[in-house]
Amino acid sequence: MTLRERLGRAVELGVTVALSPEELRELLGDGAPLVAEAIPTHDLTVREVAARLGRPVSTIRAWIAAGRFESAYKLSERDWRVPVAAVTAFVEARKPLVVEGLEPAPVKRRPSRRAADGEAVDLGAWRKPG
């Protein structure tokens, strides 16, 4: 009985079937990567997070101390680990929200330092003897 036939029979009976990685590869084809192989099996170090985000290690340590990475944990006095999912969530939360058809808010500019008649104001006038 082939693997596909066994799985078809299991579906008919309503039973759960455990497959080995080799059997799963056989079903998916040789070129298909397994999802389990695509998932990182280790959490990132502070240096790895810094490299991914393009920030200094000291900044990442400060962000961890501030609680910006959920599930970050300390191994020793200076060794931190950050789950990949926490880094992904951090990056996603900081992406700008883009709404189609909505114009950005105008930038508020401070008033010009010009006199009412358009002439430049002499900011050093206070130094001149009166």
DSSP file (Angstrom, degrees, kcal/mol; ACC not computed):
  #  RESIDUE AA STRUCTURE BP1 BP2  ACC     N-H-->O    O-->H-N    N-H-->O    O-->H-N    TCO  KAPPA ALPHA  PHI   PSI    X-CA   Y-CA   Z-CA
    1    1 A M              0   0    0      0, 0.0     2,-0.0     0, 0.0     0, 0.0   0.000 360.0 360.0 360.0 132.3    0.0    0.0    0.0
    2    2 A T     >  -     0   0    0      1,-0.1     4,-2.3     4,-0.0     5,-0.2  -0.267 360.0-106.9 -78.8 168.4    1.4    3.4   -1.0
    3    3 A L  H  > S+     0   0    0      1,-0.2     4,-2.4     2,-0.2     5,-0.2   0.902 120.2  51.6 -63.2 -42.0    1.7    6.4    1.4
    4    4 A R  H  > S+     0   0    0      1,-0.2     4,-2.5     2,-0.2    -1,-0.2   0.894 109.8  49.7 -63.5 -39.5   -1.2    8.2   -0.4
    5    5 A E  H  > S+     0   0    0      2,-0.2     4,-2.4     1,-0.2    -1,-0.2   0.910 110.2  50.8 -65.2 -41.4   -3.4    5.1   -0.1
    6    6 A R  H  X S+     0   0    0     -4,-2.3     4,-2.1     1,-0.2    -2,-0.2   0.907 111.8  47.2 -62.0 -41.9   -2.6    4.9    3.6
    7    7 A L  H  X S+     0   0    0     -4,-2.4     4,-2.2     2,-0.2    -2,-0.2   0.897 110.7  51.8 -67.8 -39.5   -3.5    8.5    4.1
    8    8 A G  H  X S+     0   0    0     -4,-2.5     4,-2.0     1,-0.2    -2,-0.2   0.915 110.9  48.1 -60.8 -42.8   -6.7    8.1    2.1
    9    9 A R  H  X S+     0   0    0     -4,-2.4     4,-2.0     1,-0.2    -2,-0.2   0.890 109.6  52.9 -65.2 -39.5   -7.7    5.2    4.3
   10   10 A A  H  X>S+     0   0    0     -4,-2.1     5,-2.2     1,-0.2     4,-1.2   0.883 107.8  51.2 -64.2 -38.1   -6.9    7.1    7.4
   11   11 A V  H  <5S+     0   0    0     -4,-2.2     3,-0.3     2,-0.2    -1,-0.2   0.919 108.6  51.6 -64.1 -43.0   -9.1   10.0    6.3
   12   12 A E  H  <5S+     0   0    0     -4,-2.0    -2,-0.2     1,-0.2    -1,-0.2   0.888 114.9  42.4 -59.5 -39.8  -12.0    7.5    5.7
   13   13 A L  H  <5S-     0   0    0     -4,-2.0    -1,-0.2    -5,-0.1    -2,-0.2   0.623 108.8-126.2 -83.5 -13.6  -11.5    6.1    9.2
   14   14 A G  T  <5 +     0   0    0     -4,-1.2     2,-0.3    -3,-0.3    -3,-0.2   0.839  59.3 142.0  72.5  34.1  -11.1    9.5   10.7
   15   15 A V      < -     0   0    0     -5,-2.2     2,-0.3    -6,-0.1    -1,-0.2  -0.712  52.8-113.5-106.6 159.2   -7.8    8.7   12.4
   16   16 A T        -     0   0    0     -2,-0.3     2,-0.4    -5,-0.0    -5,-0.0  -0.716  28.0-158.1 -90.1 139.6   -4.7   10.9   12.9
   17   17 A V        -     0   0    0     -2,-0.3     2,-0.5   -10,-0.0   -10,-0.0  -0.973   6.7-147.7-122.7 131.1   -1.6    9.8   11.2
   18   18 A A        -     0   0    0     -2,-0.4     2,-0.4     0, 0.0    -2,-0.0  -0.838  18.2-159.8 -94.7 131.3    2.0   10.8   12.2
   19   19 A L        -     0   0    0     -2,-0.5    -2,-0.0     4,-0.0     0, 0.0  -0.871  12.9-129.9-112.0 143.8    4.4   11.2    9.3
   20   20 A S     >  -     0   0    0     -2,-0.4     4,-2.3     1,-0.1     5,-0.2  -0.476  33.9-106.2 -79.1 161.0    8.1   11.1    9.3
   21   21 A P  H  > S+     0   0    0      0, 0.0     4,-2.5     0, 0.0     5,-0.2   0.867 122.5  54.3 -56.5 -35.6   10.0   14.0    7.6
   22   22 A E  H  > S+     0   0    0      2,-0.2     4,-2.0     1,-0.2     5,-0.1   0.909 108.6  47.7 -65.9 -41.1   10.9   11.6    4.8
   23   23 A E  H  > S+     0   0    0      2,-0.2     4,-1.8     1,-0.2    -1,-0.2   0.889 111.8  50.2 -66.4 -38.5    7.2   10.7    4.2
   24   24 A L  H  X S+     0   0    0     -4,-2.3     4,-2.4     2,-0.2     5,-0.2   0.911 109.7  50.3 -66.0 -42.0    6.2   14.3    4.2
   25   25 A R  H  X S+     0   0    0     -4,-2.5     4,-2.5     1,-0.2     7,-0.2   0.888 107.5  55.3 -61.1 -38.6    9.0   15.1    1.7
   26   26 A E  H  < S+     0   0    0     -4,-2.0    -1,-0.2     1,-0.2    -2,-0.2   0.899 111.2  44.2 -61.3 -40.7    7.7   12.3   -0.4
   27   27 A L  H  < S+     0   0    0     -4,-1.8    -2,-0.2     1,-0.2    -1,-0.2   0.890 119.9  40.3 -70.7 -39.9    4.2   13.8   -0.4
   28   28 A L  H  < S-     0   0    0     -4,-2.4    -2,-0.2     1,-0.2    -1,-0.2   0.735 115.5-110.3 -82.6 -23.1    5.4   17.3   -1.1
   29   29 A G    ><  -     0   0    0     -4,-2.5     3,-0.8    -5,-0.2    -1,-0.2  -0.269  33.9 -76.8 104.8 161.3    8.1   16.5   -3.6
   30   30 A D  T 3  S+     0   0    0      1,-0.2    -1,-0.1    -2,-0.1    -4,-0.1   0.828 123.9  51.7 -66.5 -34.2   11.8   16.7   -3.3
   31   31 A G  T 3  S+     0   0    0     -3,-0.1    -1,-0.2    -6,-0.1    -2,-0.1   0.590  82.7 103.1 -84.0  -9.1   12.2   20.5   -3.7
   32   32 A A    <   -     0   0    0     -3,-0.8     2,-0.2    -7,-0.2    -4,-0.1  -0.602  65.9-138.5 -80.7 124.1    9.7   21.6   -1.0
   33   33 A P        -     0   0    0      0, 0.0     2,-0.3     0, 0.0    -2,-0.1  -0.520  21.4-115.1 -76.1 147.5   11.2   22.8    2.2
   34   34 A L    >>  -     0   0    0     -2,-0.2     4,-1.0     1,-0.1     3,-0.6  -0.598  15.6-130.1 -79.1 143.3    9.6   21.6    5.4
   35   35 A V  H >> S+     0   0    0     -2,-0.3     4,-1.0     1,-0.2     3,-0.9   0.895 107.9  58.7 -60.4 -40.1    8.1   24.4    7.5
   36   36 A A  H 34 S+     0   0    0      1,-0.3    -1,-0.2     2,-0.2     3,-0.2   0.813 103.5  52.4 -61.2 -30.0    9.9   23.1   10.6
   37   37 A E  H <4 S+     0   0    0     -3,-0.6    -1,-0.3     1,-0.2    -2,-0.2   0.743 106.2  54.2 -77.5 -22.2   13.2   23.6    8.9
   38   38 A A  H << S+     0   0    0     -4,-1.0    -2,-0.2    -3,-0.9    -1,-0.2   0.662  90.7  88.0 -84.4 -17.0   12.3   27.2    8.0
   39   39 A I  S  < S-     0   0    0     -4,-1.0     2,-0.1    -3,-0.2     0, 0.0  -0.695  87.1-115.9 -85.6 128.5   11.5   28.2   11.6
   40   40 A P        -     0   0    0      0, 0.0    44,-0.1     0, 0.0    -2,-0.1  -0.377  18.5-157.5 -62.8 140.0   14.6   29.4   13.6
   41   41 A T  S    S+     0   0    0     -4,-0.1     2,-0.3    -2,-0.1    -2,-0.0   0.427  71.1  53.8 -99.5   0.0   15.4   27.0   16.4
   42   42 A H  S    S-     0   0    0      0, 0.0    42,-0.2     0, 0.0     2,-0.2  -0.949  80.1-117.8-133.0 155.1   17.3   29.6   18.5
   43   43 A D        -     0   0    0     -2,-0.3     2,-0.2    40,-0.1    -2,-0.1  -0.517  40.8-100.8 -85.1 160.2   16.6   33.0   19.9
   44   44 A L  E     -A   82   0A   0     38,-2.9    38,-2.6    -2,-0.2     2,-0.1  -0.517  25.7-129.7 -86.6 147.1   18.7   35.9   18.7
   45   45 A T  E  >  -A   81   0A   0     36,-0.2     4,-2.3    -2,-0.2     5,-0.2  -0.390  32.6-104.1 -80.8 168.9   21.5   37.5   20.7
   46   46 A V  H  > S+     0   0    0     34,-0.5     4,-2.6     1,-0.2     5,-0.2   0.898 124.2  52.5 -61.2 -40.3   21.7   41.2   21.2
   47   47 A R  H  > S+     0   0    0      2,-0.2     4,-2.1     1,-0.2    -1,-0.2   0.891 109.0  49.2 -63.8 -39.7   24.4   41.5   18.6
   48   48 A E  H  > S+     0   0    0      2,-0.2     4,-2.2     1,-0.2    -2,-0.2   0.891 111.6  48.7 -67.7 -39.3   22.2   39.6   16.1
   49   49 A V  H  X S+     0   0    0     -4,-2.3     4,-2.3     2,-0.2     5,-0.2   0.926 110.5  51.7 -64.3 -43.6   19.2   41.8   16.7
   50   50 A A  H  X>S+     0   0    0     -4,-2.6     5,-1.7     1,-0.2     4,-1.3   0.899 110.1  49.0 -59.3 -41.7   21.5   44.9   16.3
   51   51 A A  H  <5S+     0   0    0     -4,-2.1    -1,-0.2     1,-0.2    -2,-0.2   0.901 111.9  48.6 -65.9 -40.6   22.7   43.6   13.0
   52   52 A R  H  <5S+     0   0    0     -4,-2.2    -2,-0.2     1,-0.2    -1,-0.2   0.876 119.7  37.1 -66.9 -36.8   19.2   42.9   11.8
   53   53 A L  H  <5S-     0   0    0     -4,-2.3    -1,-0.2    -5,-0.1    -2,-0.2   0.538 104.4-124.9 -95.1  -7.4   17.9   46.3   12.8
   54   54 A G  T  <5 +     0   0    0     -4,-1.3    -3,-0.2     1,-0.2    -4,-0.1   0.872  68.2 125.1  67.6  36.9   21.0   48.3   11.9
   55   55 A R      < -     0   0    0     -5,-1.7    -1,-0.2    -6,-0.2    -2,-0.1  -0.853  67.3 -91.5-124.0 158.7   21.3   49.8   15.4
   56   56 A P     >  -     0   0    0      0, 0.0     4,-1.8     0, 0.0     3,-0.4  -0.340  34.0-118.4 -67.1 153.1   24.1   49.8   17.9
   57   57 A V  H  > S+     0   0    0      1,-0.2     4,-2.4     2,-0.2     5,-0.2   0.873 114.6  58.4 -58.7 -38.6   24.2   47.0   20.5
   58   58 A S  H  > S+     0   0    0      1,-0.2     4,-2.0     2,-0.2    -1,-0.2   0.864 104.2  51.4 -62.4 -35.9   23.8   49.6   23.3
   59   59 A T  H  > S+     0   0    0     -3,-0.4     4,-2.5     2,-0.2    -1,-0.2   0.913 109.3  49.6 -66.3 -42.6   20.5   50.8   21.7
   60   60 A I  H  X S+     0   0    0     -4,-1.8     4,-2.5     1,-0.2    -2,-0.2   0.912 110.0  51.1 -63.7 -41.8   19.2   47.2   21.6
   61   61 A R  H  X S+     0   0    0     -4,-2.4     4,-2.5     1,-0.2    -1,-0.2   0.907 110.7  49.0 -60.9 -41.0   20.1   46.7   25.2
   62   62 A A  H  X S+     0   0    0     -4,-2.0     4,-1.8     2,-0.2    -2,-0.2   0.899 110.9  50.0 -65.5 -40.4   18.3   49.9   26.2
   63   63 A W  H  <>S+     0   0    0     -4,-2.5     5,-2.6     2,-0.2     4,-0.4   0.891 110.9  49.5 -65.3 -39.0   15.2   48.8   24.2
   64   64 A I  H ><5S+     0   0    0     -4,-2.5     3,-1.5     1,-0.2    -2,-0.2   0.938 110.5  49.9 -64.7 -45.5   15.2   45.4   25.9
   65   65 A A  H 3<5S+     0   0    0     -4,-2.5    -1,-0.2     1,-0.3    -2,-0.2   0.833 108.8  53.4 -61.4 -31.8   15.5   47.1   29.3
   66   66 A A  T 3<5S-     0   0    0     -4,-1.8    -1,-0.3    -5,-0.2    -2,-0.2   0.523 118.2-114.4 -81.0  -5.7   12.5   49.3   28.3
   67   67 A G  T < 5S+     0   0    0     -3,-1.5    -3,-0.2    -4,-0.4    -2,-0.1   0.739  71.5 137.5  83.2  23.1   10.5   46.2   27.5
   68   68 A R      < +     0   0    0     -5,-2.6     2,-0.6     1,-0.2    -4,-0.2   0.672  62.6  61.1 -78.2 -15.6   10.1   46.8   23.7
   69   69 A F  S >  S-     0   0    0     -6,-0.4     3,-1.4    -5,-0.2    -1,-0.2  -0.931  84.1-140.0-112.7 110.5   10.8   43.2   22.9
   70   70 A E  T 3  S+     0   0    0     -2,-0.6    16,-0.1     1,-0.2     3,-0.1  -0.389  84.1  16.0 -65.6 144.3    8.2   40.8   24.3
   71   71 A S  T 3  S+     0   0    0      1,-0.2    -1,-0.2    11,-0.1     2,-0.2   0.538  83.1 149.8  71.3   9.7    9.5   37.6   25.7
   72   72 A A    <   -     0   0    0     -3,-1.4     2,-0.3    10,-0.1    -1,-0.2  -0.515  26.2-169.7 -69.0 141.6   13.2   38.8   25.8
   73   73 A Y  E     -B   81   0A   0      8,-2.3     8,-2.6    -2,-0.2     2,-0.5  -0.952  21.1-120.3-138.7 156.1   15.0   37.0   28.6
   74   74 A K  E     -B   80   0A   0     -2,-0.3     6,-0.3     6,-0.2     3,-0.1  -0.812  18.0-178.1-100.1 129.6   18.3   37.3   30.4
   75   75 A L  S    S-     0   0    0      4,-3.7     2,-0.2    -2,-0.5     5,-0.2   0.844  74.0 -17.8 -89.1 -41.9   20.7   34.3   30.4
   76   76 A S  S    S-     0   0    0      3,-1.2    -1,-0.2     0, 0.0     0, 0.0  -0.706  98.1 -58.1-146.0-163.5   23.4   36.0   32.6
   77   77 A E  S    S+     0   0    0     -2,-0.2    -3,-0.0     1,-0.2     3,-0.0   0.878 133.8   7.7 -57.9 -40.5   24.3   39.5   33.7
   78   78 A R  S    S+     0   0    0      2,-0.0     2,-0.7    -4,-0.0    -1,-0.2   0.465 104.3 101.3-119.7  -4.4   24.8   40.8   30.2
   79   79 A D        +     0   0    0    -34,-0.1    -4,-3.7   -33,-0.0    -3,-1.2  -0.748  46.1 174.5 -90.7 114.6   23.5   38.0   27.9
   80   80 A W  E     - B   0  74A   0     -2,-0.7   -34,-0.5    -6,-0.3     2,-0.4  -0.830  16.2-156.2-112.4 154.0   20.0   38.5   26.6
   81   81 A R  E     -AB  45  73A   0     -8,-2.6    -8,-2.3    -2,-0.3   -36,-0.2  -0.995   4.9-165.0-129.0 139.4   18.1   36.5   24.1
   82   82 A V  E     -A   44   0A   0    -38,-2.6   -38,-2.9    -2,-0.4   -10,-0.1  -0.987  22.6-123.2-125.8 123.8   15.2   37.8   21.9
   83   83 A P    >>  -     0   0    0      0, 0.0     4,-1.5     0, 0.0     3,-0.6  -0.340  20.4-124.4 -62.8 146.2   12.8   35.5   20.1
   84   84 A V  H 3> S+     0   0    0      1,-0.2     4,-2.5   -42,-0.2     5,-0.2   0.875 112.1  58.1 -58.6 -38.5   12.6   36.1   16.4
   85   85 A A  H 3> S+     0   0    0      1,-0.2     4,-2.4     2,-0.2    -1,-0.2   0.847 102.9  53.4 -62.2 -34.0    8.9   36.6   16.7
   86   86 A A  H <> S+     0   0    0     -3,-0.6     4,-2.1     2,-0.2   -16,-0.2   0.885 109.4  47.6 -68.9 -38.3    9.5   39.5   19.1
   87   87 A V  H  X S+     0   0    0     -4,-1.5     4,-2.4     2,-0.2    -2,-0.2   0.918 112.4  49.6 -67.2 -42.9   11.8   41.2   16.6
   88   88 A T  H  X S+     0   0    0     -4,-2.5     4,-2.6     1,-0.2    -2,-0.2   0.922 111.8  48.0 -61.4 -44.6    9.3   40.8   13.8
   89   89 A A  H  X S+     0   0    0     -4,-2.4     4,-2.2     1,-0.2    -1,-0.2   0.885 110.2  53.0 -63.5 -38.9    6.5   42.2   16.0
   90   90 A F  H  X S+     0   0    0     -4,-2.1     4,-0.8     2,-0.2    -2,-0.2   0.929 112.4  44.1 -61.1 -46.4    8.7   45.1   16.9
   91   91 A V  H >< S+     0   0    0     -4,-2.4     3,-0.8     1,-0.2     4,-0.4   0.918 113.4  50.3 -66.7 -44.3    9.5   45.9   13.3
   92   92 A E  H >< S+     0   0    0     -4,-2.6     3,-1.1     1,-0.2    -1,-0.2   0.870 106.1  56.1 -62.7 -37.8    5.8   45.5   12.2
   93   93 A A  H 3< S+     0   0    0     -4,-2.2    -1,-0.2     1,-0.2    -2,-0.2   0.729 107.6  50.1 -68.2 -21.0    4.6   47.8   15.0
   94   94 A R  T << S+     0   0    0     -3,-0.8    -1,-0.2    -4,-0.8    -2,-0.2   0.425  80.5 112.4 -99.8   0.8    6.8   50.6   13.7
   95   95 A K  S <  S-     0   0    0     -3,-1.1     2,-0.1    -4,-0.4    -3,-0.0  -0.538  77.4-107.6 -70.9 137.8    5.8   50.5   10.0
   96   96 A P        -     0   0    0      0, 0.0     2,-0.6     0, 0.0    -1,-0.1  -0.396  28.6-117.5 -68.5 143.1    4.0   53.6    9.1
   97   97 A L        -     0   0    0     -2,-0.1     2,-0.6    -3,-0.0    -3,-0.0  -0.704  30.1-161.2 -80.6 122.7    0.3   53.3    8.5
   98   98 A V        -     0   0    0     -2,-0.6     2,-0.5    -3,-0.0    -3,-0.0  -0.931   8.0-173.6-111.2 120.9   -0.5   54.1    4.9
   99   99 A V    >   -     0   0    0     -2,-0.6     3,-1.6     3,-0.2     2,-0.1  -0.962  27.5-121.0-114.9 124.5   -4.1   55.0    4.1
  100  100 A E  T 3  S+     0   0    0     -2,-0.5     3,-0.1     1,-0.2    -2,-0.0  -0.370  94.1  14.7 -65.5 138.3   -4.9   55.5    0.4
  101  101 A G  T 3  S+     0   0    0      1,-0.2     2,-0.6    -2,-0.1    -1,-0.2   0.437  96.4 119.2  81.4  -0.1   -6.3   58.9   -0.5
  102  102 A L    <   -     0   0    0     -3,-1.6    -1,-0.2     0, 0.0    -3,-0.2  -0.877  55.6-143.6-104.3 124.3   -5.2   60.5    2.8
  103  103 A E        -     0   0    0     -2,-0.6    -3,-0.0    -3,-0.1     2,-0.0  -0.573  26.1-105.1 -82.3 146.0   -2.8   63.3    2.6
  104  104 A P        -     0   0    0      0, 0.0    -1,-0.1     0, 0.0     3,-0.1  -0.344  45.4 -92.7 -66.1 153.3   -0.2   63.7    5.3
  105  105 A A        -     0   0    0      1,-0.1     3,-0.0     3,-0.0     2,-0.0  -0.363  48.4-100.4 -65.0 144.0   -0.8   66.4    7.9
  106  106 A P        -     0   0    0      0, 0.0     2,-0.4     0, 0.0    -1,-0.1  -0.350  37.7-109.9 -66.4 148.5    0.9   69.8    7.1
  107  107 A V        -     0   0    0     -3,-0.1     2,-0.5     1,-0.0     0, 0.0  -0.650  28.0-128.7 -80.5 128.9    4.1   70.5    8.8
  108  108 A K        -     0   0    0     -2,-0.4     2,-0.4    -3,-0.0    -1,-0.0  -0.660  26.7-163.3 -79.7 127.2    3.8   73.3   11.4
  109  109 A R        -     0   0    0     -2,-0.5     3,-0.1     3,-0.0    -1,-0.0  -0.873  19.2-116.9-111.9 144.3    6.4   75.9   10.9
  110  110 A R        -     0   0    0     -2,-0.4    -1,-0.0     1,-0.1     0, 0.0  -0.438  46.0 -87.8 -74.9 154.8    7.5   78.5   13.4
  111  111 A P        -     0   0    0      0, 0.0    -1,-0.1     0, 0.0     2,-0.0  -0.250  48.1-102.0 -63.5 149.8    6.9   82.1   12.4
  112  112 A S        -     0   0    0      1,-0.1     2,-1.0    -3,-0.1    -3,-0.0  -0.335  22.9-123.1 -68.7 151.3    9.5   83.9   10.5
  113  113 A R  S    S+     0   0    0      8,-0.0     8,-1.5    -2,-0.0     2,-0.4  -0.409  71.1 119.9 -93.1  57.7   11.9   86.3   12.3
  114  114 A R  B     -C  120   0B   0     -2,-1.0     6,-0.2     6,-0.2     5,-0.1  -0.914  66.4-109.5-120.7 148.5   11.0   89.2   10.0
  115  115 A A    >   -     0   0    0      4,-3.3     3,-2.1    -2,-0.4     6,-0.1  -0.201  40.3 -98.0 -68.3 167.4    9.5   92.5   10.9
  116  116 A A  T 3  S+     0   0    0      1,-0.3    -1,-0.1     2,-0.1    -2,-0.0   0.812 124.7  54.9 -59.2 -31.2    6.0   93.3    9.9
  117  117 A D  T 3  S-     0   0    0      2,-0.1    -1,-0.3     1,-0.0     3,-0.1   0.440 122.7-103.1 -85.3   2.1    7.2   95.2    6.9
  118  118 A G  S <  S+     0   0    0     -3,-2.1     2,-0.1     1,-0.4    -2,-0.1   0.331  79.7 131.4  97.1  -7.8    9.3   92.3    5.6
  119  119 A E        -     0   0    0      1,-0.1    -4,-3.3    -5,-0.1    -1,-0.4  -0.467  66.5 -99.6 -76.7 151.2   12.7   93.5    6.8
  120  120 A A  B     -C  114   0B   0     -6,-0.2     2,-0.3    -2,-0.1    -6,-0.2  -0.471  37.2-118.5 -69.5 140.2   14.9   91.2    8.7
  121  121 A V        -     0   0    0     -8,-1.5     2,-1.1    -2,-0.2     3,-0.1  -0.636  19.4-126.7 -80.8 135.0   14.9   91.7   12.5
  122  122 A D    >   -     0   0    0     -2,-0.3     3,-1.3     1,-0.2     4,-0.2  -0.716  26.6-176.8 -83.6  99.2   18.2   92.8   14.0
  123  123 A L  T 3  S+     0   0    0     -2,-1.1     3,-0.4     1,-0.3    -1,-0.2   0.649  79.6  57.3 -74.0 -13.7   18.6   90.2   16.7
  124  124 A G  T >> S+     0   0    0      1,-0.2     3,-1.7     2,-0.1     4,-0.6   0.286  72.5 105.6 -96.9   9.7   21.8   91.8   17.9
  125  125 A A  G X4  +     0   0    0     -3,-1.3     3,-0.8     1,-0.3    -1,-0.2   0.802  69.2  65.6 -61.4 -29.9   20.2   95.2   18.6
  126  126 A W  G 34 S+     0   0    0     -3,-0.4    -1,-0.3     1,-0.2    -2,-0.1   0.728  97.1  56.6 -65.8 -21.1   20.3   94.6   22.3
  127  127 A R  G <4 S+     0   0    0     -3,-1.7    -1,-0.2     2,-0.1    -2,-0.2   0.737  86.8  92.8 -82.0 -22.8   24.1   94.7   22.2
  128  128 A K  S << S-     0   0    0     -3,-0.8     2,-0.1    -4,-0.6    -3,-0.0  -0.485  87.6-107.6 -76.8 137.3   24.4   98.1   20.6
  129  129 A P              0   0    0      0, 0.0    -1,-0.1     0, 0.0    -2,-0.1  -0.421 360.0 360.0 -64.7 139.2   24.7  101.1   22.9
  130  130 A G              0   0    0     -4,-0.1    -2,-0.1    -2,-0.1    -3,-0.0   0.419 360.0 360.0 -88.0 360.0   21.5  103.1   22.9
